[in-house]
Amino acid sequence: MTENWIDAIKWDAQGLVPVIAQEKGSQDILMFAWMNREALQKTAELGRAVYFSRARGKLWFKGEESGHVQTVHSIRTDCDNDVVLLEVTQLGHEPGIACHTGRHSCFFQKLENGQWQATEPVLKNPEHIYK
Amino acid sequence: MTENWIDAIKWDAQGLVPVIAQEKGSQDILMFAWMNREALQKTAELGRAVYFSRARGKLWFKGEESGHVQTVHSIRTDCDNDVVLLEVTQLGHEPGIACHTGRHSCFFQKLENGQWQATEPVLKNPEHIYK
């Protein structure tokens, strides 16, 4: 154990760590994203999910545009300290929408008979999420 | 949709994709690993989890040493086609052991009061798993 818990995390060559967001209660896996050190620190401080957007190259306060904020109940890491697992409540819509496509979960494409099939409904038109 | 489902996957610069293994029934997240194209193809063909070991630089037939094979019930990908989610049954021990530390899940370290606390028991001594 190091004095500062965040020093135990093993960041990749880009200074990032993969993050899984799992919904409290349903235990559905809502999304997968990345964090840098600052994002993980902010997540722990604020009790809400803060990721690092690789596309935009900056912190991404989940819900900052969509309103689909994630409250964080627990933070776990794995045996190698190089993956983070968040237990979250997905706010901003009922049922919760974590995906930018307007679906509950980002993992809505299932392999069936050699094809990816969309298995979850769009709960809200993305055009109405991102104004 | 491409003709071959595997062509839809977006591999990273190393030709890999992150993979989450979630236990069918409990919905526990057991582990996180990586696959290359061959590993994902084999996983789909065999119905058992085949990862790519970055440390060893080769295919890793989960359970090949430990006997802790994972049967794969479904394969999903996310909205960006760059993460894979497996629904698995963890074989080889009751309750299932996915982690090389002898625990059910690799995500046994939970942040509590500013420290990582081990929250799951060791179900089998790793020295007896890897002979």
Contacts between the chains, C-beta under 8 A, distances in Angstrom:
chain1	res1	chain2	res2	distance
A	1	B	115	6.3
A	1	B	116	6.8
A	5	B	111	6.0
A	5	B	114	5.6
A	5	B	115	5.8
A	5	B	116	5.8
A	8	B	116	6.0
A	18	B	18	5.6
A	18	B	32	6.8
A	20	B	20	5.8
A	20	B	29	6.3
A	20	B	32	7.0
A	22	B	29	6.3
A	27	B	27	3.7
A	27	B	28	7.6
A	28	B	27	7.7
A	29	B	20	6.3
A	29	B	22	6.3
A	29	B	29	7.2
A	29	B	85	6.0
A	31	B	78	7.2
A	32	B	18	6.8
A	32	B	20	7.0
A	32	B	78	6.1
A	32	B	83	4.4
A	44	B	111	6.8
A	74	B	110	5.9
A	74	B	111	7.1
A	75	B	110	7.3
A	75	B	111	4.3
A	76	B	107	4.5
A	76	B	108	7.6
A	76	B	109	6.0
A	76	B	110	5.0
A	76	B	111	7.2
A	76	B	119	8.0
A	77	B	107	7.1
A	77	B	109	4.9
A	77	B	111	7.8
A	77	B	116	6.6
A	78	B	31	7.2
A	78	B	32	6.1
A	78	B	99	8.0
A	78	B	106	4.0
A	78	B	107	5.2
A	78	B	108	8.0
A	78	B	109	7.3
A	79	B	99	5.4
A	79	B	100	6.6
A	79	B	101	5.2
A	79	B	103	7.7
A	79	B	106	4.6
A	79	B	108	7.2
A	79	B	109	7.7
A	80	B	106	7.6
A	81	B	109	7.5
A	83	B	32	4.4
A	83	B	106	7.7
A	83	B	107	7.7
A	85	B	29	6.0
A	85	B	107	4.6
A	99	B	78	8.0
A	99	B	79	5.4
A	100	B	79	6.6
A	101	B	79	5.2
A	103	B	79	7.7
A	106	B	78	4.0
A	106	B	79	4.6
A	106	B	80	7.6
A	106	B	83	7.7
A	107	B	76	4.5
A	107	B	77	7.1
A	107	B	78	5.2
A	107	B	83	7.6
A	107	B	85	4.6
A	108	B	76	7.6
A	108	B	78	8.0
A	108	B	79	7.2
A	109	B	76	6.0
A	109	B	77	4.9
A	109	B	78	7.3
A	109	B	79	7.8
A	109	B	81	7.6
A	110	B	74	5.8
A	110	B	75	7.3
A	110	B	76	5.0
A	111	B	5	6.0
A	111	B	44	6.8
A	111	B	74	7.1
A	111	B	75	4.3
A	111	B	76	7.2
A	111	B	77	7.8
A	114	B	5	5.6
A	115	B	1	6.3
A	115	B	5	5.8
A	116	B	1	6.7
A	116	B	5	5.8
A	116	B	8	6.0
A	116	B	77	6.6
A	119	B	76	8.0
